[in-house]
Amino acid sequence: MKNLITGIHGFAGSHLADWLLKQNEEVVGLARNEADCKNVRHILKQIRVWPADIRNGQEMKNVLADVRPRRIYHLAAVSFVPDAEKSGAVVFDTNVTGTLNLLQAVKELQLNCRILFAGSSEAYGAVTEKKSPVKETEPLQPVSLYGVSKASAEMLAISYFLRDGLDVVGVRSFNHIGPRQSSRFVCSAFARQIAAIEKGAEPVMKTGNLASHRDFMDVRDTVRAYHAIMEGAKAGDVFNVCAGKSVSVQSVLDSLLESAGIPIRIERDQKLFREETAARICGDPTKLTSRTGWRPEIPLEQTLSDLLNHWRENP
């Protein structure tokens, strides 16, 4: 099975490549910057990476015409919410127009392939705590520009199934964490600071909002879910990918601090503080489990330990 992963150099993309290779499947990747390959350096001899920008429709068509994959995992996106708020044009050009370019290329080339669109729980928006755990039937009412872009791109992807018969499936992923995640994201930021402190940095932890709760799941469980959906879901269907548990950011920090070898002082940094519109929200993975048999397997404690060890080994 030949798989194309857009955004293969990214956090989830690199772990998906790992998983597919373990299944003895062929992996081809698409990356805008060939040089930024640290996440896949360990598998470079086993994969092929094509340089292309999903915002360029002709580049996308050229790559797909040459690769002709049987499955496409569309993961490439601007995914950091604060970045999206700063530059709405860039996030829409990447997340929406990029998705359009991919789908249109598949249509015009008449490729016989299945496409997974990686959406986000941000598409649900400010869901009330009473509606948690959130089901796929919950209306999409995004608040952040990132959430709007993902909701828009998801509707675009499903429209190609409804109108043109493309074999498209969608996911709404909740917070996935683990080794290789950028330190711009909260769990990875904590782990990187602890690893630096253990090596001699000032023993002060800078934090933002610790009161919010999130549905954190290991990225390796997330990419297994993507593969299970590609294997067993019906075209046009959309799934939550989540653990189904709400965990406080404070508890994540506490768990990481317990693993630190030295005492660390906590300081609130207003620049890192983000007000949360939805305090205790988690997703409902029942549909995914019932349709595919998938379940999360890696405990949060193991994920956090692996994340911390990643930063200890990669300062």
For each residue, the residues with C-beta under 8 A, 3 or more apart:
1: 25 26 70 71
2: 25 26 28 67 68 69 70 71
3: 20 25 26 27 28 69 70 71 72 73
4: 28 29 30 63 64 67 69 71 72 73
5: 8 13 16 17 20 27 28 29 30 72 73 75
6: 13 29 30 54 72 73 74 75 76 102
7: 10 12 13 30 31 74 75 76 77
8: 5 13 14 16 17 27 29 30 31 40 47 49 75
9: 13 14 29 31 33 36 37 39 40 49
10: 7 13 14 39 75 76 79
11: 14 15 39 178 180 181 182 219
12: 7 15 16 75 118 173 176 219 222 223
13: 5 6 7 8 9 10 16 17 29 39 73 75 76
14: 8 9 10 11 17 18 39 40 180
15: 11 12 18 19 178 180 219 220 222 223
16: 5 8 12 13 19 20 73 75 223 226 227
17: 5 8 13 14 20 21 27 29 40 43 47
18: 14 15 21 22 43 220 223
19: 15 16 22 23 220 223 224 227
20: 3 5 16 17 23 25 27 227
21: 17 18 24 25 27 43 46 47
22: 18 19
23: 19 20 227
24: 21
25: 1 2 3 20 21
26: 1 2 3
27: 3 5 8 17 20 21 43 46 47 48
28: 2 3 4 5 47 48 49 50 67 69
29: 4 5 6 8 9 13 17 40 47 48 49 50
30: 4 5 6 7 8 49 50 52 54 63 76
31: 7 8 9 34 36 37 49 50 51 52
32: 51 52 53 54 76
33: 9 36 51
34: 31 37 49 51
35:
36: 9 31 33
37: 9 31 34 40 41 44 49
38: 41
39: 9 10 11 13 14 180
40: 8 9 14 17 29 37 43 44 47 49
41: 37 38 44
42:
43: 17 18 21 27 40 46 47
44: 37 40 41 47 49
45:
46: 21 27 43
47: 8 17 21 27 28 29 40 43 44
48: 27 28 29
49: 8 9 28 29 30 31 34 37 40 44
50: 28 29 30 31 63 66 67
51: 31 32 33 34
52: 30 31 32 56 59 60 62 63
53: 32 56 59
54: 6 30 32 59 60 76 94 98 99 101 102
55: 93 94 97 98 101
56: 52 53 59 60 101
57: 60 61 100 101 104 105
58: 61 62
59: 52 53 54 56 62 63
60: 52 54 56 57 63 64 101 102 105
61: 57 58 64 65 101 105 108 109
62: 52 58 59 65 66
63: 4 30 50 52 59 60 66 67
64: 4 60 61 67 68 69 102 105 106 109 111
65: 61 62 68 105 109
66: 50 62 63
67: 2 4 28 50 63 64
68: 2 64 65 109 111 113
69: 2 3 4 28 64 72 111 113
70: 1 2 3 112 113 114
71: 1 2 3 4 113 114 115 116 230
72: 3 4 5 6 69 102 106 113 114 115 116
73: 3 4 5 6 13 16 116 118 226 230
74: 6 7 99 102 115 116 117 118 157
75: 5 6 7 8 10 12 13 16 118
76: 6 7 10 13 30 32 54 94 98
77: 7 94 95 98 118 150
78: 83 84 90 91 94 95 146 149
79: 10 120 146
80: 83 84 146 182 184 185
81: 84 85 122 144 146 147
82: 85 86 184 274
83: 78 80 86 87 90 91
84: 78 80 81 87 88 91 144 145 146 149
85: 81 82 88 144 145 146
86: 82 83
87: 83 84 90 91
88: 84 85 91 92 145
89: 92 93
90: 78 83 87 93 94
91: 78 83 84 87 88 94 95 145 146 149
92: 88 89 95 96 97 145 149 152
93: 55 89 90 96 97 98
94: 54 55 76 77 78 90 91 97 98
95: 77 78 91 92 98 99 146 149 150 152 153
96: 92 93 99 100 149 152 153 156
97: 55 92 93 94 100 101
98: 54 55 76 77 93 94 95 101 102
99: 54 74 95 96 102 103 117 153 156 157
100: 57 96 97 103 104 156
101: 54 55 56 57 60 61 97 98 104 105
102: 6 54 60 64 72 74 98 99 105 106 115
103: 99 100 106 107 115 156 157 160 166 168
104: 57 100 101 107 108
105: 57 60 61 64 65 101 102 108 109
106: 64 72 102 103 109 111 113 115 160 166
107: 103 104 110 160 164 166
108: 61 104 105
109: 61 64 65 68 105 106
110: 107
111: 64 68 69 106
112: 70
113: 68 69 70 71 72 106 167
114: 70 71 72 167 168 169 230 235
115: 71 72 74 102 103 106 157 166 167 168 169
116: 71 72 73 74 168 169 170 171 226 229 230
117: 74 99 153 154 157 168 169 170 171
118: 12 73 74 75 77 171 173 226
119: 123 150 151 153 154 170 171 172 173 238
120: 79 123 146 147 150 172 173
121: 124 134 172 173 174 175 215 240 242 281 283
122: 81 125 142 144 146 147 150
123: 119 120 140 142 147 150 151 154 172
124: 121 127 134 138 140 141 142 147 172 281
125: 122 140 141 142 143 144 147 277 278
126: 141 143 277 278
127: 124 131 132 134 138 141 278 281
128: 131 132 278
129: 132 278 279 280 281
130:
131: 127 128 134 138
132: 127 128 129 246 280 281 282
133: 244 282 283 284
134: 121 124 127 131 138 240 281 282 283 284
135: 138 240 284 286 287
136: 172 238 239 240 284 287
137:
138: 124 127 131 134 135
139:
140: 123 124 125 151 154
141: 124 125 126 127
142: 122 123 124 125 147 148 150 151
143: 125 126 147 148 277
144: 81 84 85 122 125 147 148
145: 84 85 88 91 92 148 149
146: 78 79 80 81 84 85 91 95 120 122 149 150
147: 81 120 122 123 124 125 142 143 144 150 151
148: 142 143 144 145 151 152
149: 78 84 91 92 95 96 145 146 152 153
150: 77 95 119 120 122 123 142 146 147 153 154
151: 119 123 140 142 147 148 154 155
152: 92 95 96 148 149 155 156
153: 95 96 99 117 119 149 150 156 157
154: 117 119 123 140 150 151 157 158 170 172 238
155: 151 152 158 159
156: 96 99 100 103 152 153 159 160
157: 74 99 103 115 117 153 154 160 161 168 170
158: 154 155 161 162 168 170 236 238
159: 155 156 162 163
160: 103 106 107 156 157 163 164 166 168
161: 157 158 164 165 166 167 168 235 236
162: 158 159 236
163: 159 160
164: 107 160 161
165: 161
166: 103 106 107 115 160 161 235
167: 113 114 115 161 235
168: 103 114 115 116 117 157 158 160 161 235 236
169: 114 115 116 117 229 230 233 234 235 236 237 238 239
170: 116 117 119 154 157 158 237 238 239
171: 116 117 118 119 225 226 229 238 239 240 241
172: 119 120 121 123 124 136 154 238 239 240 241 283
173: 12 118 119 120 121 176 222 241 242
174: 121 214 215 216 217 240 241 242 243 282 283
175: 121 214 215 216 217
176: 12 173 216 217 218 219 221 222 241
177: 181 185 187 188 216 217 218 219 303 304 307
178: 11 15 181 218 219 220 303 306 307
179: 219 306 307 309 310
180: 11 14 15 39 219 310
181: 11 177 178 185 187 188 219 307
182: 11 80 185 188
183: 188 189 191 192 311
184: 80 82 188 189
185: 80 177 181 182 188 189
186: 189 190 208 249 252
187: 177 181 190 191 216 252 256 304 307
188: 177 181 182 183 184 185 191 192 307 311
189: 183 184 185 186 192 193 272
190: 186 187 193 194 205 207 252 253 256
191: 183 187 188 194 195 256 304 307 308 310 311
192: 183 188 189 195 196 311
193: 189 190 196 197 201 205 206
194: 190 191 197 198 205 256 257 259 260 264 308 311
195: 191 192 198 199 308 311 312 315
196: 192 193 199 201 311 315
197: 193 194 200 201 202 203 204 205 260 262 264
198: 194 195 260 261 262 312
199: 195 196 315
200: 197
201: 193 196 197
202: 197
203: 197 262 263 264 265
204: 197 264 265 266 267
205: 190 193 194 197 253 257 264 265 266 267
206: 193 267 268 269 272
207: 190 210 253 266 267 268 269 272
208: 186 268 269 271 272 273 274
209: 212 249 272 273 274 275 276
210: 207 248 249 250 253
211: 248 249 250 276 279
212: 209 248 249 276 279
213: 246 247 248 249 279 280 281 282
214: 174 175 246 247 249 281 282
215: 121 174 175 242 243 244 245 246 247 281 282 283
216: 174 175 176 177 187 243 247 252 300 303
217: 174 175 176 177 221 222 241 242 243 296 303
218: 176 177 178 221 222 296 298 300 302 303
219: 11 12 15 176 177 178 179 180 181 222 223
220: 15 18 19 178 223 224 298
221: 176 217 218 224 225 243 296 297 298
222: 12 15 173 176 217 218 219 225 226 241
223: 12 15 16 18 19 219 220 226 227
224: 19 220 221 227 228 294 297
225: 171 221 222 228 229 239 241 288 292 294
226: 16 73 116 118 171 222 223 229 230 241
227: 16 19 20 23 223 224 230 231
228: 224 225 231 232 288 292 293 294
229: 116 169 171 225 226 232 233 239 288 292 294
230: 71 73 114 116 169 226 227 233
231: 227 228 292
232: 228 229 291 292 293
233: 169 229 230 237 239 291 292
234: 169 237
235: 114 161 166 167 168 169
236: 158 161 162 168 169
237: 169 170 233 234 291
238: 119 136 154 158 169 170 171 172
239: 136 169 170 171 172 225 229 233 285 287 288 291
240: 121 134 135 136 171 172 174 283 284 285 287 288
241: 171 172 173 174 176 217 222 225 226 283 285 288
242: 121 173 174 215 217 282 283 284 285
243: 174 215 216 217 221 282 283 285 296 300
244: 133 215 282 283 284 285 286 296
245: 215 282
246: 132 213 214 215 280 281 282
247: 213 214 215 216 251 252 300
248: 210 211 212 213 251 252
249: 186 209 210 211 212 213 214 252 253
250: 210 211 253 254
251: 247 248 254 255
252: 186 187 190 216 247 248 249 255 256 300 304
253: 190 205 207 210 249 250 256 257 266
254: 250 251 257 258
255: 251 252 258 259 300 301 304
256: 187 190 191 194 252 253 259 260 304 308
257: 194 205 253 254 260 264
258: 254 255
259: 194 255 256 304 305 308
260: 194 197 198 256 257 264
261: 198
262: 197 198 203
263: 203
264: 194 197 203 204 205 257 260
265: 203 204 205
266: 204 205 207 253
267: 204 205 206 207
268: 206 207 208 273
269: 206 207 208 272 273
270: 273
271: 208
272: 189 206 207 208 209 269
273: 208 209 268 269 270
274: 82 208 209
275: 209
276: 209 211 212 279
277: 125 126 143
278: 125 126 127 128 129 281
279: 129 211 212 213 276
280: 129 132 213 246
281: 121 124 127 129 132 134 213 214 215 246 278
282: 132 133 134 174 213 214 215 242 243 244 245 246
283: 121 133 134 172 174 215 240 241 242 243 244
284: 133 134 135 136 240 242 244 287
285: 239 240 241 242 243 244 288 289 294 295 296
286: 135 244 289 290
287: 135 136 239 240 284 290 291
288: 225 228 229 239 240 241 285 291 292 294
289: 285 286 292 293 294 295
290: 286 287
291: 232 233 237 239 287 288
292: 225 228 229 231 232 233 288 289
293: 228 232 289
294: 224 225 228 229 285 288 289
295: 285 289
296: 217 218 221 243 244 285
297: 221 224
298: 218 220 221 302 303
299: 302 303
300: 216 218 243 247 252 255 303 304
301: 255 304 305
302: 218 298 299 305 306
303: 177 178 216 217 218 298 299 300 306 307
304: 177 187 191 252 255 256 259 300 301 307 308
305: 259 301 302 308 309
306: 178 179 302 303 309 310
307: 177 178 179 181 187 188 191 303 304 310 311
308: 191 194 195 256 259 304 305 311 312
309: 179 305 306 312 313
310: 179 180 191 306 307 313 314
311: 183 188 191 192 194 195 196 307 308 314 315
312: 195 198 308 309 315
313: 309 310
314: 310 311
315: 195 196 199 311 312
